[in-house]
Amino acid sequence: MIPFTYTRPATLEQALAAAIAEPDARYIAGGTNLLDLMKLEIERPRHLIDLADLDLARCEDLADGGLRIGAMVRNSDLAAHPRVRRDYPVLARALLAGASGQLRNMATTGGNLLQRTRCPYFYAPGQACNKREPGSGCAALQGFNRMHAVVGASEACIAVHPSDMAVALRVLDARVHTMTPRGTRRVVPIAELHRLPEDHPERDTTLERGELILAVTLPPPVGGTQIYRKVRDRASFAFALVSVAAIVHVTDGRIVDARYAFGGIAHKPWRSEDAERRIAGLPPDETSAGVLAAGVFAGARGCGHNDFKPRLAARTIAATLRGA
C-alpha cells in the first residue's frame, strides 16, 4: 500500500491551501474514479483533500432563467431535479445513461467532468500509455481499439473521454466556474475545459494544478426536442461506442435549428457548429443526417477496430432526427 495523508477542509480557502501545500495532492469528491486509479497505482497522490463539507451541493435558479449546479451535486440528484427534467431533459437522460444507480448516487458533477479515460491500456500498467507514462508510446494504436477516437486524436493518444454528462453539457453550452489556487475565480466554457491529446495526452483539461471546480451553469432553456442516444455493447454499465446529445427545432417539416454533441469519438465531447448550420432548412431525414455526419467526421481516421464509428454515428443522428 502506498501511504497518503487525508484532510477534510471546512472552507474553500482551506481546500486551496491544502492543494498548494502538497504538490501531489488530489481533490476527492465521490471517489468513483480516483479510488479505482489509486488501487491500480495509476494515481499515487500523497494527500487527499475531501470536498464533502464544502457548500457545493446545491442547484440554484439564476436571474436570467438559467441554472447553477454545484460541483458536489450527485448525478442521481441532478437527473431527478425538477428543473433539469423539465428544461434540460437531454442532461437528465445523459446522466441516467451513465454507470449504475449505485455509482450515480456517489458520483458528482465536478468529478464526472474530470474523470479519466477508460482506455484499457491506460488501466494496464504493463502496457505502453503516453497518458499514464508520457513518452512510453500508445499500445492502442496497434492494439484493440474498438472504443477509441476517430477525430481529434494524435499519434500520441487515441483515448476518448468517458463522460455522458459532459456530452449533454456541451450541447447545452454550459460554463464551468472554478477557483484558482491564488483565490481568483474564472469561468471556462465547456468547449474549452477538455484538451485534445496532441503531444501531451497526460493533460486532460485546461485547469491548472490545484484549481477547483465550484459549479456548472446552464443558460436559459432553449426548448426544442432534446434527445440523448447512447450506443454501447450492453444495455447498462458500459461506456459509449458512440453517443449523441441533440437539441432540434423542426417547423413545417424543416430543421430550423439543430445542436449536436458527440461522445465516444474523441478525447473531449465533440461538436461542429459549422456542420450544424449546414442542415438548417433541410427535412429531418437520412439525407440531412448524412450532411451533418460528413461535416462532423471530416478528416476522421480510424485505427482498424473503430473504423465503423462514423457510419454508426450517421445512423444515430438519423434516429434522433426522426425522433424530432
C-alpha positions as CSV (number, residue, x, y, z in Angstrom):
1,M,0.0,0.0,0.0
2,I,1.2,3.5,-0.9
3,P,0.7,5.8,2.1
4,F,-1.1,9.1,1.8
5,T,-2.5,11.7,4.2
6,Y,-6.0,13.0,4.3
7,T,-7.8,16.2,5.2
8,R,-11.5,17.3,5.1
9,P,-11.5,21.2,4.9
10,A,-14.4,23.2,6.0
11,T,-13.9,26.2,3.6
12,L,-12.7,26.8,0.1
13,E,-9.7,28.7,1.4
14,Q,-8.6,25.7,3.5
15,A,-9.1,23.3,0.5
16,L,-7.0,25.6,-1.8
17,A,-4.3,26.0,0.9
18,A,-4.0,22.2,1.2
19,A,-3.7,21.8,-2.5
20,I,-0.9,24.4,-2.6
21,A,1.0,22.9,0.3
22,E,1.3,19.4,-1.2
23,P,2.3,19.2,-4.9
24,D,0.9,15.7,-5.2
25,A,-2.5,16.4,-3.6
26,R,-5.7,15.4,-5.3
27,Y,-9.3,16.6,-4.6
28,I,-11.7,13.8,-3.9
29,A,-15.5,14.1,-4.2
30,G,-17.4,10.8,-4.8
31,G,-14.2,8.9,-5.5
32,T,-15.8,6.7,-8.1
33,N,-12.9,7.1,-10.5
34,L,-10.0,8.3,-8.3
35,L,-10.2,5.4,-5.8
36,D,-10.1,2.8,-8.7
37,L,-7.0,4.6,-10.1
38,M,-5.3,4.6,-6.7
39,K,-6.0,0.9,-6.2
40,L,-4.2,0.2,-9.5
41,E,-1.4,2.6,-8.6
42,I,-2.1,4.7,-11.7
43,E,-2.8,7.7,-9.5
44,R,-0.5,8.0,-6.5
45,P,-1.5,11.1,-4.6
46,R,0.4,11.8,-1.4
47,H,-2.5,13.8,0.0
48,L,-6.3,13.6,-0.5
49,I,-8.5,16.7,0.1
50,D,-12.1,15.6,0.7
51,L,-14.6,18.2,-0.5
52,A,-17.6,16.7,1.3
53,D,-18.0,19.5,3.8
54,L,-17.9,22.4,1.3
55,D,-21.1,24.1,0.4
56,L,-21.1,22.9,-3.2
57,A,-24.1,20.6,-3.4
58,R,-26.9,22.9,-4.3
59,C,-28.8,23.7,-7.5
60,E,-30.0,27.3,-7.8
61,D,-32.1,29.2,-10.2
62,L,-30.3,32.1,-11.9
63,A,-31.8,35.5,-12.6
64,D,-31.6,35.1,-16.4
65,G,-33.6,31.8,-16.2
66,G,-30.6,29.5,-16.2
67,L,-29.5,27.0,-13.6
68,R,-26.4,26.8,-11.4
69,I,-25.3,23.3,-10.4
70,G,-22.9,22.9,-7.5
71,A,-19.8,20.8,-8.2
72,M,-20.8,18.3,-5.4
73,V,-24.3,17.7,-6.6
74,R,-24.7,14.0,-7.0
75,N,-25.5,12.6,-10.5
76,S,-28.7,10.9,-9.3
77,D,-29.9,14.1,-7.6
78,L,-29.2,16.1,-10.7
79,A,-31.0,13.7,-13.0
80,A,-34.1,13.8,-10.7
81,H,-34.1,17.6,-10.2
82,P,-37.4,19.1,-11.4
83,R,-35.9,21.9,-13.5
84,V,-33.4,19.6,-15.2
85,R,-36.1,17.1,-16.1
86,R,-38.4,19.9,-17.4
87,D,-36.0,22.4,-19.0
88,Y,-32.8,20.3,-19.8
89,P,-34.1,16.8,-20.4
90,V,-31.1,15.9,-22.5
91,L,-28.9,16.3,-19.4
92,A,-31.2,14.1,-17.3
93,R,-31.2,11.4,-20.0
94,A,-27.4,11.5,-20.3
95,L,-27.0,11.1,-16.6
96,L,-29.3,8.2,-16.4
97,A,-27.4,6.5,-19.3
98,G,-24.2,6.6,-17.3
99,A,-22.9,3.9,-15.0
100,S,-25.2,2.2,-12.5
101,G,-27.6,3.6,-9.9
102,Q,-25.1,2.9,-7.1
103,L,-22.4,4.9,-8.8
104,R,-24.7,7.8,-9.7
105,N,-25.6,8.0,-6.0
106,M,-21.9,8.8,-5.3
107,A,-20.6,10.5,-8.5
108,T,-20.6,14.3,-8.5
109,T,-20.9,17.0,-11.2
110,G,-17.3,18.2,-10.9
111,G,-15.9,14.7,-10.6
112,N,-17.8,13.5,-13.6
113,L,-16.2,16.2,-15.8
114,L,-12.8,15.3,-14.5
115,Q,-12.9,11.5,-14.8
116,R,-10.2,10.0,-16.8
117,T,-10.4,7.8,-19.8
118,R,-11.4,4.1,-19.6
119,C,-9.0,3.1,-22.3
120,P,-7.9,-0.5,-21.2
121,Y,-4.3,0.3,-21.9
122,F,-4.4,3.2,-19.6
123,Y,-5.6,0.9,-16.9
124,A,-2.9,-1.7,-17.6
125,P,0.5,-0.7,-16.2
126,G,2.3,-3.3,-18.2
127,Q,1.2,-1.7,-21.5
128,A,2.6,1.4,-23.2
129,C,0.4,4.5,-22.5
130,N,1.5,8.1,-23.0
131,K,-1.4,9.3,-20.9
132,R,-0.2,7.2,-17.9
133,E,3.5,7.4,-18.6
134,P,4.5,10.2,-21.1
135,G,6.9,9.1,-23.7
136,S,6.2,5.3,-23.4
137,G,4.1,5.1,-26.5
138,C,0.4,4.2,-27.2
139,A,-0.4,0.5,-27.3
140,A,-3.9,1.2,-28.5
141,L,-2.7,2.4,-31.9
142,Q,-1.9,-1.2,-33.0
143,G,-4.0,-2.9,-30.3
144,F,-7.7,-3.5,-29.7
145,N,-9.1,0.0,-30.4
146,R,-12.8,-0.6,-30.9
147,M,-13.7,2.0,-28.2
148,H,-11.2,4.6,-29.3
149,A,-11.2,8.1,-31.0
150,V,-11.7,8.7,-34.7
151,V,-11.5,12.5,-34.6
152,G,-9.3,14.9,-32.6
153,A,-6.7,12.2,-31.8
154,S,-3.0,12.2,-32.3
155,E,-0.1,9.8,-32.8
156,A,0.5,10.0,-29.0
157,C,-3.0,9.1,-27.9
158,I,-6.4,7.9,-29.3
159,A,-8.2,7.6,-26.0
160,V,-11.8,9.0,-25.6
161,H,-13.4,11.0,-22.8
162,P,-15.9,8.7,-21.0
163,S,-18.5,11.1,-19.6
164,D,-22.1,11.1,-20.8
165,M,-22.9,14.1,-18.7
166,A,-20.2,16.2,-20.4
167,V,-21.6,15.5,-23.8
168,A,-25.0,16.9,-22.7
169,L,-23.4,19.9,-21.1
170,R,-21.5,20.6,-24.4
171,V,-24.7,20.7,-26.4
172,L,-26.2,23.0,-23.8
173,D,-23.3,25.4,-23.9
174,A,-22.6,25.1,-20.2
175,R,-20.0,27.1,-18.4
176,V,-17.7,25.8,-15.7
177,H,-16.9,28.0,-12.7
178,T,-13.6,27.5,-10.9
179,M,-11.3,28.9,-8.2
180,T,-7.6,29.0,-8.9
181,P,-5.0,28.3,-6.2
182,R,-4.5,32.1,-6.0
183,G,-8.1,32.5,-4.9
184,T,-9.3,34.1,-8.1
185,R,-12.4,32.9,-9.8
186,R,-12.8,32.3,-13.5
187,V,-15.4,30.9,-15.9
188,V,-14.4,28.3,-18.5
189,P,-16.8,27.5,-21.4
190,I,-17.4,23.7,-21.5
191,A,-15.9,23.7,-25.0
192,E,-12.6,24.9,-23.6
193,L,-12.4,22.7,-20.5
194,H,-11.1,19.5,-22.0
195,R,-7.9,19.3,-24.2
196,L,-7.2,17.3,-27.3
197,P,-4.2,15.0,-26.7
198,E,-1.7,16.5,-29.3
199,D,1.8,15.9,-27.8
200,H,0.7,15.9,-24.2
201,P,-2.1,13.4,-23.6
202,E,-1.4,13.3,-19.9
203,R,-3.1,16.7,-19.7
204,D,-6.9,16.1,-19.8
205,T,-8.1,19.6,-19.1
206,T,-7.1,23.2,-19.3
207,L,-7.3,23.6,-15.5
208,E,-4.1,24.4,-13.6
209,R,-2.8,22.2,-10.7
210,G,-4.9,22.8,-7.7
211,E,-7.7,24.6,-9.5
212,L,-11.1,23.6,-8.1
213,I,-14.4,23.4,-9.9
214,L,-17.1,25.2,-7.9
215,A,-20.2,24.9,-10.2
216,V,-21.6,24.5,-13.7
217,T,-24.1,27.0,-15.0
218,L,-26.6,26.3,-17.8
219,P,-28.1,29.1,-20.0
220,P,-31.8,29.7,-20.1
221,P,-33.7,26.8,-21.6
222,V,-33.8,26.7,-25.4
223,G,-36.7,24.3,-25.8
224,G,-36.8,22.0,-28.8
225,T,-36.8,18.2,-28.9
226,Q,-34.0,17.1,-26.7
227,I,-32.6,13.6,-27.2
228,Y,-29.7,11.6,-25.8
229,R,-28.9,8.3,-27.6
230,K,-26.1,6.1,-26.4
231,V,-24.9,3.1,-28.5
232,R,-23.0,0.6,-26.4
233,D,-22.2,-3.1,-26.3
234,R,-24.6,-3.9,-23.5
235,A,-27.6,-2.1,-22.0
236,S,-26.1,-0.9,-18.7
237,F,-22.8,-0.1,-17.0
238,A,-21.0,0.3,-20.4
239,F,-19.2,3.2,-22.0
240,A,-20.4,4.6,-25.3
241,L,-19.2,3.4,-28.7
242,V,-21.0,6.5,-29.9
243,S,-23.3,8.8,-28.0
244,V,-25.3,11.7,-29.4
245,A,-26.8,14.7,-27.5
246,A,-29.2,16.5,-29.7
247,I,-31.5,19.6,-29.5
248,V,-33.5,20.0,-32.6
249,H,-36.2,22.5,-33.6
250,V,-38.4,21.4,-36.5
251,T,-41.1,23.6,-38.1
252,D,-43.3,22.6,-41.1
253,G,-41.1,19.6,-41.8
254,R,-37.9,21.6,-41.9
255,I,-35.0,21.9,-39.4
256,V,-34.9,25.4,-38.0
257,D,-32.0,24.8,-35.6
258,A,-30.0,21.8,-34.6
259,R,-27.3,21.3,-32.0
260,Y,-25.4,18.1,-31.8
261,A,-22.6,16.9,-29.4
262,F,-20.9,13.5,-29.6
263,G,-19.3,11.2,-27.1
264,G,-17.2,8.1,-27.7
265,I,-15.4,9.5,-30.7
266,A,-12.8,12.0,-29.3
267,H,-10.7,13.0,-26.4
268,K,-13.4,15.5,-25.4
269,P,-17.1,16.0,-26.1
270,W,-17.1,16.7,-29.8
271,R,-19.2,19.3,-31.6
272,S,-19.2,21.1,-35.0
273,E,-21.3,24.2,-35.2
274,D,-20.4,24.6,-38.8
275,A,-21.8,21.2,-39.6
276,E,-25.0,22.1,-37.7
277,R,-25.5,25.1,-39.8
278,R,-25.4,23.1,-43.0
279,I,-28.6,21.2,-42.2
280,A,-30.7,24.3,-41.3
281,G,-33.7,24.3,-43.7
282,L,-33.4,20.6,-44.6
283,P,-36.0,18.0,-43.8
284,P,-35.1,15.8,-40.8
285,D,-34.2,12.7,-42.7
286,E,-31.3,10.4,-43.6
287,T,-30.0,13.0,-46.1
288,S,-29.6,15.7,-43.6
289,A,-28.1,13.1,-41.2
290,G,-25.5,12.3,-43.8
291,V,-24.7,16.0,-44.3
292,L,-24.2,16.5,-40.6
293,A,-22.1,13.4,-40.2
294,A,-19.9,14.4,-43.2
295,G,-19.2,17.7,-41.5
296,V,-18.6,16.2,-38.1
297,F,-16.3,13.4,-39.3
298,A,-14.4,15.4,-41.9
299,G,-10.8,14.1,-41.6
300,A,-11.8,11.2,-39.4
301,R,-9.3,8.4,-39.1
302,G,-9.9,5.0,-37.6
303,C,-7.3,2.6,-36.4
304,G,-8.9,-0.6,-37.6
305,H,-11.3,-1.9,-35.0
306,N,-13.0,1.5,-34.7
307,D,-13.5,2.2,-38.4
308,F,-17.2,1.7,-38.1
309,K,-17.8,4.7,-35.8
310,P,-18.6,7.4,-38.5
311,R,-21.2,5.1,-40.1
312,L,-22.7,4.3,-36.7
313,A,-22.8,7.9,-35.7
314,A,-24.6,8.8,-39.0
315,R,-27.3,6.2,-38.3
316,T,-27.6,7.5,-34.7
317,I,-28.0,11.1,-36.0
318,A,-30.8,9.9,-38.4
319,A,-32.6,8.2,-35.5
320,T,-32.5,11.5,-33.5
321,L,-33.9,13.4,-36.5
322,R,-36.7,11.0,-36.9
323,G,-37.4,11.5,-33.2
324,A,-37.6,15.2,-33.6
